[in-house]
Amino acid sequence: MSDKVTYFEKKGPENTEATLRLAVEAAKELGIGKIVMASNTGRTAKVLLEQVGCEGLDVTVIAYAYGQKEPGNNPMTPETRKELLDKGVHVHSAAHTLSGAERSLSTTFGGAYPVEIIAHTLRMFSQGVKVCVEVSAMAADGGYVIGGEPIIAVGGTGGGADTALVLRPEVSSKILKTKIDRIICKPILD
């Protein structure tokens, strides 16, 4: 893998397979054994397992917290969760690090709060960059990755994947110590 960044002309799920291929290639070439990815329904995780392959890699999928969209429910069905777990993929549901409780404050009282400013700053690179940093912190919070150790993070825009990074995450309480080492791919912003 060169230090070349792949840029997609458009953001969105049509880049999912290419993003996952680039992420796996980077993991293998750089000797990074862990991939953390956003996949609320499990669809992106299934593309990784069924179309790309991830043999020898430790994969953690981060999904919405229960009740995020609808009380008591999760967009990943129990059947999909079981299927992923049976294939050796870790599945972790948690509150979003870069919104979570703070979004309740901003929508109730108005204004901007520090964590939301971090999220908006990362979105200046792309929505997927924000998601990569966020799901990596969530994975660290859940004990799936160790803070400061390099991983491959995969995120996206509006379903699917369009961004992959090499980064060294930290737990949510230390998120400003997260280091983005390299961009593997991302969309060009419009």
C-alpha positions in Angstrom: 0.0 0.0 0.0 1.3 3.4 -0.9 0.7 6.6 1.0 -1.8 7.4 -1.8 -5.3 8.4 -0.7 -8.2 7.1 -2.7 -10.9 9.8 -3.2 -14.4 8.9 -4.2 -16.2 11.3 -6.5 -19.4 10.9 -4.5 -20.2 10.1 -0.9 -22.4 7.3 0.1 -23.1 3.5 0.1 -22.0 2.9 -3.5 -18.4 3.1 -2.2 -18.9 0.3 0.4 -17.2 -2.6 -1.3 -14.3 -0.5 -2.5 -13.8 1.1 0.9 -13.8 -2.3 2.6 -11.3 -3.8 0.1 -9.0 -0.8 0.7 -9.4 -1.2 4.5 -8.6 -4.9 4.5 -5.6 -4.3 2.1 -4.2 -1.6 4.4 -4.7 -3.8 7.5 -2.8 -6.6 5.9 0.0 -4.5 4.4 0.5 -2.5 7.6 0.2 -5.5 10.0 -2.8 -4.0 11.8 -5.0 -6.8 13.1 -8.1 -4.9 14.1 -10.9 -3.3 12.1 -13.7 -1.3 13.7 -16.6 -0.4 11.5 -20.0 1.3 11.7 -22.8 -1.0 10.6 -26.1 -0.2 12.3 -28.2 -2.8 10.4 -25.3 -5.2 9.8 -25.5 -4.7 6.0 -22.0 -3.2 5.7 -20.6 -6.0 7.9 -22.1 -8.6 5.7 -20.5 -7.0 2.6 -17.1 -7.4 4.4 -17.8 -11.0 5.3 -19.4 -12.2 2.1 -17.9 -10.1 -0.7 -14.5 -8.9 0.6 -13.3 -11.3 3.2 -11.5 -10.5 6.4 -9.6 -13.7 7.4 -7.1 -13.2 10.2 -8.6 -9.9 11.2 -10.4 -9.1 14.4 -13.6 -7.2 13.4 -15.8 -5.1 15.7 -19.1 -3.7 14.4 -20.5 -0.7 16.2 -24.3 -0.3 16.0 -26.8 2.2 17.3 -27.7 2.1 21.0 -31.0 0.5 21.8 -33.7 3.1 21.7 -31.7 5.5 19.6 -34.3 5.6 16.8 -37.3 3.8 18.4 -37.8 3.0 22.1 -36.4 -0.5 23.0 -35.4 -1.3 19.5 -32.1 -1.6 17.5 -31.9 -1.4 13.7 -29.8 -4.6 13.7 -32.2 -7.5 13.9 -31.4 -10.2 16.5 -30.9 -12.7 13.6 -28.3 -10.5 12.0 -26.6 -9.9 15.3 -26.4 -13.7 15.9 -25.2 -14.3 12.4 -22.3 -11.9 12.8 -21.5 -13.2 16.3 -21.5 -16.8 14.9 -19.0 -15.7 12.3 -16.6 -14.3 15.0 -17.5 -10.6 14.6 -17.9 -8.6 17.7 -21.1 -6.5 17.8 -21.3 -3.6 20.2 -24.2 -1.2 20.7 -23.5 2.0 22.5 -24.4 5.7 22.8 -22.7 7.8 20.1 -19.6 9.3 21.6 -19.9 12.5 19.6 -23.5 13.2 20.4 -25.1 11.0 23.0 -26.3 12.9 26.0 -25.0 16.2 24.7 -27.4 16.2 21.8 -30.3 16.1 24.4 -28.9 19.3 25.9 -28.5 21.2 22.6 -31.9 20.2 21.3 -33.6 21.1 24.7 -31.7 24.3 25.4 -30.3 25.4 22.0 -26.7 26.3 21.3 -23.6 24.4 20.6 -21.7 22.3 23.1 -18.1 21.2 23.0 -18.6 17.6 21.9 -20.8 18.7 19.1 -18.1 21.1 18.0 -15.6 18.2 17.8 -18.1 16.3 15.6 -18.7 19.3 13.3 -14.9 19.9 13.0 -14.4 16.2 11.9 -17.2 16.6 9.4 -15.1 19.3 7.7 -13.1 16.3 6.4 -16.2 14.2 5.8 -19.0 12.6 7.7 -17.1 9.3 7.5 -14.1 10.7 9.3 -16.3 11.8 12.1 -17.9 8.3 12.2 -14.5 6.6 12.2 -13.3 8.5 15.2 -16.6 8.0 17.0 -16.9 4.3 16.5 -13.3 3.8 17.4 -13.8 5.5 20.8 -17.0 3.4 21.3 -15.0 0.3 20.6 -12.3 1.4 23.1 -15.0 2.1 25.6 -16.3 -1.4 25.2 -12.9 -3.0 25.5 -12.7 -4.2 21.9 -9.6 -2.1 21.1 -6.9 -0.7 23.3 -6.3 3.1 23.4 -3.2 4.2 21.6 -2.9 1.0 19.5 -3.3 1.4 15.7 -6.5 0.1 14.1 -8.4 0.5 10.8 -11.6 2.4 11.2 -14.4 2.3 8.6 -17.4 4.7 8.5 -19.6 6.3 6.0 -22.3 8.7 4.9 -26.0 7.8 4.9 -25.6 4.0 5.1 -22.7 1.9 3.8 -19.1 2.9 3.9 -17.1 5.5 2.1 -14.2 6.3 4.5 -11.4 4.3 6.0 -8.6 5.6 8.3 -5.6 4.3 10.2 -5.9 5.7 13.6 -5.0 5.2 17.2 -8.2 5.6 19.2 -8.8 6.5 22.8 -11.8 6.0 25.1 -14.5 8.6 25.0 -13.1 10.4 28.1 -9.8 10.9 26.3 -11.1 11.4 22.8 -8.9 14.4 22.1 -5.8 12.1 22.4 -7.1 10.1 19.3 -4.5 10.3 16.5 -5.4 9.9 12.9 -2.3 8.5 11.2 -3.5 8.2 7.6 -6.5 8.5 5.4 -7.0 5.4 3.3 -10.0 6.6 1.4 -12.8 9.2 1.7 -15.2 11.0 -0.6 -14.6 14.4 -2.1 -16.9 16.8 -0.4 -19.4 18.7 -2.4 
